């Protein structure tokens, strides 16, 4: 088993890095992953709402409930 063998390990390795979060309402938000808990509630710093790769609006610091998240991905 590798260093990121559990889902929370993978999230932990993404802390303080930019991630892309896709939500159930089809919105996408990118920002620096600051914190998360076992429910995958997350806090992002410098968050921006994205559509088709373009910034729609700047959100600043946000808290996103884990039950609204479909996907969290490190951005390239």
N, C-alpha and C positions, 0 to 999 in steps of 0.2 A: 504494500500500500504506500502511495506517495504522500508527500507533504500535505496535499489538498484532498485527502481521501473522504472527508465529510463535507457536506454543503456549507456549514458554518466556517470550516477551515478556508474554503475558497473565498467566502465573503471577507474573512479576516485578512487574507492576503491582498484584497482589493482596498482595504482601508487607506485613506489619504491619497487615493488615486481617483481619477475621473471614471465614472461609470455612466452607462445609459440604462435608464429604468423605463420599461414599458408597462403601462397601466391598463386595467380592464376597460377603461373608458376610451381606449385607443390613443391616449395622449402619451408622449414620450418626454422624459425629463432627463437632462444630463447635469452632472455636478460632481464635486469631490465627496466621496463617501467618508463621513466623519464617524458615524456610530450606527450600530444595529443591535437588536436584541433577538431572543429566541423566537419571537413571533415575526421576525423579519421586518419589524418597524424600522425604518431607516431615517437618518438625518443626512442631508446633503448641504454642502456649502457652495455658494456661487452657482446655484441651480438655474437652468434655463429650460424653458419649454421648447421643444423642437418639433418641426413638421417637415418631412422630406429632407432632413439634414440641415435645414435652415432654422435659425433662432427666431421664434415668434415673439417671446417676451422673456425678460430677465426676472427671476423670482427671488434671488438672494438665498438666504438660508431657509430650508424647508424640512418639515417632518412628513414622511409618507407612511401611512398605515400599511402594514404587511399584507393585509387581506385585499388590498387594491392592486397589488403588484403581480404582473404576469412573468416578468423577466428582468434580471439584472445582469448587465454585461459590461466588461471593461471596454472602454472606447479605444479606437485605434488612432 
